[in-house]
Amino acid sequence: MNSPLLILRRHLGRIAFFGLLLAAGGCWITQSSEREKLMMPHVNGSWRGRVELTKVYTQHEPGVAYDALELHVERGPSLTDKYGPMDSFVGVGNAPLLARVVRGTPMLLKPTELKVGKVIEVHGTMMVAFVELPETPDTQRPIVSRMLANGKTTDEHVLLIDAEPWNW
């Protein structure tokens, strides 16, 4: 015979599972075009281009420049193709900062991870987002951008890679 506790646990499990399905699948209820309006500008795909070095800054140390890698895109989808002109973001369309997601946070690739001047192909998501310095022993990883607006960092044109780059 089932105890009341076991019955309650079974029903709570079903309720939790239904809640998870509703939370995960709830976005299917809204129309695709409505969802798109709520999302950050982004495009998924593959890009081929030349790795170049650039400088980024933090709002805490505005005079200090850090090295970062950007991809000068030769082939691949563009944010401007999908969303139109986006002149307010440095590099939009052809020179995103190279980053990956580390523990849920967009983080720049270390400048030593790829050879500057090398042509590579990467797969991932190009978007406009904040980005942090690469992981260091210091727990404070400030948000950076290629330019400061009124002394503050801005969202950046970023390419979040989801696999190791292919060399050409």
C-alpha positions as CSV (number, residue, x, y, z in Angstrom):
1,M,0.0,0.0,0.0
2,N,1.2,3.5,-0.9
3,S,1.9,5.8,2.0
4,P,0.4,9.3,2.0
5,L,3.9,10.7,1.8
6,L,4.8,8.6,-1.3
7,I,1.5,9.7,-3.0
8,L,2.2,13.4,-2.2
9,R,5.8,13.0,-3.5
10,R,4.6,11.5,-6.8
11,H,2.1,14.3,-7.3
12,L,4.6,17.0,-6.5
13,G,7.0,15.4,-9.0
14,R,4.4,15.5,-11.7
15,I,3.6,19.2,-10.9
16,A,7.3,20.1,-10.9
17,F,7.7,18.3,-14.2
18,F,4.7,20.1,-15.7
19,G,6.1,23.4,-14.5
20,L,9.4,22.6,-16.1
21,L,7.7,21.8,-19.4
22,L,5.7,25.0,-19.2
23,A,8.7,27.1,-18.4
24,A,10.8,25.5,-21.1
25,G,8.1,25.3,-23.7
26,G,6.1,28.3,-22.8
27,C,7.9,30.4,-25.3
28,W,6.4,28.2,-28.0
29,I,3.0,29.6,-27.1
30,T,4.0,33.1,-28.3
31,Q,4.6,33.8,-32.0
32,S,8.1,33.7,-33.3
33,S,8.1,37.3,-34.4
34,E,7.1,38.5,-31.0
35,R,9.9,36.5,-29.3
36,E,12.4,37.9,-31.8
37,K,11.6,41.5,-30.7
38,L,12.4,40.6,-27.1
39,M,15.8,39.0,-27.8
40,M,19.2,40.7,-28.1
41,P,20.3,41.3,-31.7
42,H,22.1,38.0,-32.6
43,V,22.8,35.7,-35.4
44,N,24.0,32.1,-35.3
45,G,26.4,30.6,-37.9
46,S,30.0,30.1,-39.0
47,W,32.5,32.8,-39.8
48,R,35.8,32.9,-41.6
49,G,38.2,35.7,-41.0
50,R,41.6,37.0,-39.9
51,V,42.4,37.3,-36.2
52,E,43.7,40.8,-35.2
53,L,44.7,42.4,-32.0
54,T,42.7,45.3,-30.5
55,K,42.5,47.2,-27.3
56,V,39.7,47.2,-24.7
57,Y,39.1,49.4,-21.6
58,T,37.3,49.3,-18.3
59,Q,35.4,52.1,-16.7
60,H,37.5,51.6,-13.5
61,E,40.8,52.2,-15.2
62,P,40.0,54.3,-18.2
63,G,43.6,55.0,-19.1
64,V,44.7,51.3,-19.0
65,A,44.3,49.3,-22.2
66,Y,44.1,45.5,-22.3
67,D,44.8,43.4,-25.4
68,A,41.9,41.5,-27.0
69,L,41.3,39.5,-30.1
70,E,38.8,40.5,-32.8
71,L,37.9,38.7,-36.0
72,H,38.0,40.6,-39.3
73,V,35.2,38.7,-41.0
74,E,35.7,37.7,-44.6
75,R,32.7,35.3,-44.8
76,G,29.7,34.7,-42.7
77,P,26.4,36.2,-41.6
78,S,26.3,39.8,-40.3
79,L,24.2,41.5,-37.6
80,T,23.5,44.3,-40.0
81,D,22.1,41.9,-42.6
82,K,19.5,40.8,-40.1
83,Y,18.9,44.0,-38.0
84,G,19.9,46.9,-40.3
85,P,22.4,49.6,-39.4
86,M,23.9,49.5,-35.9
87,D,26.5,52.2,-36.1
88,S,26.7,52.8,-32.4
89,F,28.6,49.6,-31.8
90,V,32.3,49.4,-32.6
91,G,33.1,46.7,-35.2
92,V,29.4,45.8,-35.9
93,G,29.2,43.8,-39.1
94,N,32.9,42.9,-39.7
95,A,35.1,42.9,-36.5
96,P,33.5,41.3,-33.4
97,L,35.5,40.6,-30.3
98,L,36.2,36.9,-29.9
99,A,34.8,35.4,-26.7
100,R,33.3,32.3,-25.2
101,V,30.8,31.7,-22.4
102,V,32.6,30.7,-19.1
103,R,30.3,29.9,-16.2
104,G,27.4,31.7,-17.9
105,T,29.4,34.9,-18.6
106,P,30.7,36.1,-22.0
107,M,34.5,36.3,-21.5
108,L,37.2,37.4,-24.0
109,L,39.6,34.9,-25.4
110,K,43.1,35.3,-24.0
111,P,45.2,37.2,-26.5
112,T,47.6,34.2,-26.5
113,E,44.9,31.7,-27.5
114,L,45.0,32.4,-31.2
115,K,47.8,33.6,-33.5
116,V,47.3,37.2,-34.7
117,G,47.1,37.4,-38.5
118,K,46.0,33.8,-38.8
119,V,42.8,33.0,-40.9
120,I,40.4,30.9,-38.9
121,E,36.8,29.6,-39.1
122,V,34.6,29.6,-36.1
123,H,31.1,28.6,-35.2
124,G,28.9,30.3,-32.7
125,T,26.7,33.3,-32.0
126,M,27.4,36.9,-33.1
127,M,25.6,39.4,-30.8
128,V,25.7,42.7,-29.1
129,A,26.4,42.1,-25.4
130,F,28.7,42.9,-22.4
131,V,31.9,41.0,-22.2
132,E,34.5,40.5,-19.4
133,L,38.3,40.2,-19.4
134,P,39.6,36.7,-19.6
135,E,39.8,34.7,-16.4
136,T,42.6,35.8,-14.0
137,P,43.5,34.9,-10.5
138,D,41.8,38.1,-9.5
139,T,38.1,37.4,-8.8
140,Q,37.1,40.9,-10.1
141,R,36.8,40.6,-13.9
142,P,35.6,43.9,-15.1
143,I,33.3,44.5,-18.1
144,V,35.3,45.9,-21.0
145,S,34.6,47.7,-24.3
146,R,36.7,49.1,-27.2
147,M,35.6,52.6,-26.3
148,L,34.1,54.3,-23.3
149,A,31.0,56.5,-23.5
150,N,31.0,59.2,-20.8
151,G,33.5,57.1,-18.9
152,K,31.4,53.9,-19.0
153,T,31.8,50.7,-20.8
154,T,29.3,50.0,-23.6
155,D,27.8,46.8,-25.0
156,E,30.1,45.3,-27.6
157,H,29.9,43.5,-30.9
158,V,30.9,40.0,-29.8
159,L,31.3,36.6,-31.4
160,L,30.7,33.9,-28.8
161,I,32.5,30.8,-30.2
162,D,31.1,27.4,-29.2
163,A,34.0,25.2,-30.5
164,E,37.7,25.4,-31.1
165,P,38.5,27.5,-34.2
166,W,39.7,25.8,-37.4
167,N,42.9,27.1,-38.9
168,W,43.1,27.8,-42.6
